[in-house]
Amino acid sequence: MEPPGKQPPQEPPGEESPPEDSGLQTAPSTHILYVGHLNPQFSVPVLTCLLRDALERLELPVAREHIEVVRRPRKACALVQVAAHEATLASLPWRLQTALEEHQIPEELAARGKELVLAEGPGPWSRQAEIMGQERLFQGAFLGNETRSVEFKRGGGEYLSLAFKHHLRRYVCAFLNSEGGSLFVGVEDSGLVQGVRCSHHDEDRVRLLVDSILQGFQPQVFPDAYTLSFIPVVSTSASSTPLKVIRLSVHAPRAQAEPQLYETDQGEVFLRRDGSIQGPLSGHAIQEWCRQKWAAELSKLEQRLKVLTAEKERLRQQLQQPAPVSCTCCVL
C-alpha cells in the first residue's frame, strides 16, 4: 500500500509495455537528434563525453563518432545519430525531465540559465545548427526561398559533369553585375535540402572548373571575389558517396569610378533579376544598362550636391551674423 499523499510513478507518455505474446519487435530505425543549449565553456571532447553519458541515461546508447558537436564562444549544440524505436523517441521529453530531476545528468552540461533542448531533426532545429556551425545540413531541411541573391539547383544525375559549368557562367556573371549572391547546388527549388553525391575527387574537379572558368571573365575576377564551400548533408540513408551541398558565394564588386559590366569567358553578359537571369544581353540591352547605371550615379551625385549646397549656405549665414558686442559699462 502506498504511503498517504505519495503518487505512484507514471509511465512515460507515448510508451506502453507490450504484451508478452506480442511477438518479435521491429528493428530500431536511424534518427538524427539535435541537442541545444550545451555549455560552451566546455571543450568539444568534454561535451562529447558528457553528452554520450547523458544519452545512455536516457536509454539511447550512441558511439562517440556519431556525435557532432558544434561549439562557438557563446553557443554550443550537437547533432547525434541514434538507432531507436519511435516510442523511445516519443518519450524523450519525459525521460530527460526525470533524469534532470533525479540529478542523473549534470546541470553543468547546459549553458548557464538555459535548459537542454532535445529534438528530432530535420526541422527548425537543423536550421539553427546550420547557422551556428555552417558545417552540417539535414537532408530535408528548409533553407528558405530563392531571392535576388540566392539561387537553388537540384543538381542530380550528371549535373556536375554536364550542366554545372553553364550555370556557373550565368549566375556568377549575373551576381557580379548586381549586388552579389550565392548559388546552392543540392537544394530543391522549394528550398528543401537534398544534397548531391560529391566525393573528394569531385570536389577537386569542381574547384578546378570554377577557377578555370572565372579566370576567363572580363574584367578580371580575383580569388577574393568568390567563396566555394562543400557542406556535408546528414542523411539517414546509407551511401558510399557522401552527400553535400555546394555553395558558391559571389561577393559584391567594389565600387568603380565608372559603371562596368562583367562578361563570361565566352563573351556573354548576364544580369540578375528577382529570382531569374536575364541574358545573354544584346548590344541594345547593354547600352540601356549603362544608361540606367549612369542615371543612378548622376542621381546620387545630385543628391550629394544638394546636401553640400545646403551646408555651404548655412555656414555663410553664420559668418554674416554680427558678432556680439560686449558692454564696457558692465565690465566697469
PyMOL commands that set and color helices and strands:
alter all, ss='L'
color gray80, all
select helices_A, chain A and resi 44-57+64-66+86-90+92-101+107-109+124-133+159-162+164-176+200-214+223-225+283-320+328-331
alter helices_A, ss='H'
color red, helices_A
select strands_A, chain A and resi 29-36+67-71+76-84+117-121+137-138+150-153+181-185+196-197+226-234+243-250+271-273+276-278
alter strands_A, ss='S'
color yellow, strands_A
deselect
rebuild
show_as cartoon
